[in-house]
Amino acid sequence: MIKKGNIIEGPFWDEPVKVDEIKEIMNRVYIKGSTIYSKKYVNDILERDDLSKLRIMKALIDFSANPQDTFLVIEATRFKYASLFDPLLAMNVSKIDPLPFQIEAVYGYILKQPHIRFLIADDPGAGKTIMAGLVIKELKLRRLANRILIVVPGHLKDQWRRELKEKFDEKFVVLDRGAFNSHYGENPWEKYDQIITSIDFAKQDEIVASLSSVHWDLTIVDEAHKMSAYRYGDKTKKTQRYKLGEVLSGTSNHLIFLTATPHRGDPENFRLFLDLLMPGFFATNEMVEESLKNKDNPLFIRRLKEDLKDFEGKPIFTRRFPVTIKFHLSESEKKLYNEVSRYVIEQYNRAMQSDKSRNIAFALMILQRRMASSTYALLKSLERRKERLERILKGNKKPKEMVISNDFEELDDMEESERWKKEEE
């Protein structure tokens, strides 16, 4: 369709046609002088007589609009199409200086997937927070993510919120017990679009129930290996954190796990962990091992510190040389060590015959930790234990049942303050 003066020349239709057939022509915009052709069309059948009703709409261009509003409109339009011309858009609009391996992970692996289900398992210090921020920014700029949930260990909530605000200009609301209780009668997960919460807060039964009815465009879990499950024979033991992971996997469109220790020597534990990302992707441990051997696992990427280099190809971290340092115990230290070991073994064997063997074994294991800390810590622990046992024998104190719902491996996943609290109990 071409404009000549006030006449529109184009093909002639002898039969009624659908507008889809001339959509491409009508979608074009021609500007000449003060005349502009509209891009609007109606999805209806056009009779030949209707064509005479089409007319050119004249638009006058002026500069009376608010400059700030005009700038925002232009910027919004630019960002809408920017990813087509700038493949590193999020990197260029953020206050960061990413390293090549970070760019590779985000743009070479994660964003290439139409349905993102990925585990970043690089060594500590690789900047997994930076990579997660880039993914958040890219998906938001591409209008693929609006509702975002970040699940982290409790002591990292403020750090995540601060870094996302300073480096990516992304504001997140921290949702904890106090904030949750303040929203009486409503689901706070639905009120905010960008939330950071603690994994140990979110794993609680009433919180998981409220999360199960909320959908997320993107969910990021830091220290994701804490969501553990173990298989004993034909039974699978799922921790509360793992059950939380199952809920998030089902309610999230895109899901990203971050951890430096994805594999803890248990193939089945690792397979169950990957099952949260893509349920049923690996049916057997052999499939996981073969994928790791061939280095073709599409669900995760792992780089060691020795492999991380800058843009000049220079190593970022110095080489590590692990050395086992030997030391000699004095006669008194050796005697103490042997006596504590004997005590632990005898009491552990006795505990295994009791219904409360798990709790007693846990308490005895704490003594070994105390001994490794200092003899003074061990002394105080034994004194408190002796005092409590004596009060129980005299009938002045009832044995306190300490519920340990998870395996001992989870102790290593606890934060130091949380572990000490358990040990005090």
Salt bridges, closest charged atoms under 4 A:
GLU9 OE1 - LYS4 NZ 3.41
ASP14 OD1 - ARG48 NH1 3.69
GLU24 OE2 - ARG28 NH2 3.56
ASP50 OD1 - LYS53 NZ 3.81
GLU75 OE1 - ARG78 NH2 2.93
GLU104 OE1 - ARG303 NH1 2.93
ASP122 OD2 - ARG303 NH2 2.79
ASP123 OD1 - ARG302 NH2 3.17
ASP123 OD2 - ARG320 NH2 3.16
GLU138 OE1 - ARG142 NE 3.05
ASP158 OD1 - ARG161 NH2 3.39
GLU163 OE1 - LYS167 NZ 3.69
ASP169 OD1 - LYS165 NZ 3.31
GLU170 OE2 - LYS137 NZ 3.08
GLU170 OE1 - LYS140 NZ 2.80
ASP193 OD1 - ARG147 NH1 3.41
ASP200 OD1 - LYS203 NZ 3.17
ASP200 OD1 - ARG241 NH2 2.80
GLU206 OE2 - ARG177 NH2 2.74
ASP217 OD1 - HIS215 NE2 3.73
GLU223 OE1 - HIS225 ND1 3.66
GLU246 OE2 - LYS238 NZ 2.74
GLU268 OE2 - ARG231 NE 2.88
GLU268 OE2 - ARG271 NH2 2.98
GLU306 OE2 - ARG320 NE 3.10
GLU312 OE1 - LYS314 NZ 3.33
GLU339 OE1 - ARG342 NH2 2.86
GLU346 OE1 - ARG342 NH1 3.11
GLU383 OE1 - LYS380 NZ 3.57
GLU390 OE2 - LYS386 NZ 2.63
GLU401 OE1 - LYS356 NZ 3.90
GLU410 OE2 - ARG241 NH1 3.47
ASP412 OD1 - ARG369 NH2 3.17
ASP413 OD1 - HIS225 NE2 3.69
ASP413 OD2 - ARG264 NH1 2.79
GLU415 OE1 - HIS155 ND1 3.31
GLU415 OE2 - LYS226 NZ 3.61
GLU416 OE1 - ARG419 NH1 3.46
GLU418 OE2 - ARG241 NH2 3.96
GLU423 OE1 - ARG370 NH1 2.53
GLU424 OE2 - ARG370 NH2 3.75
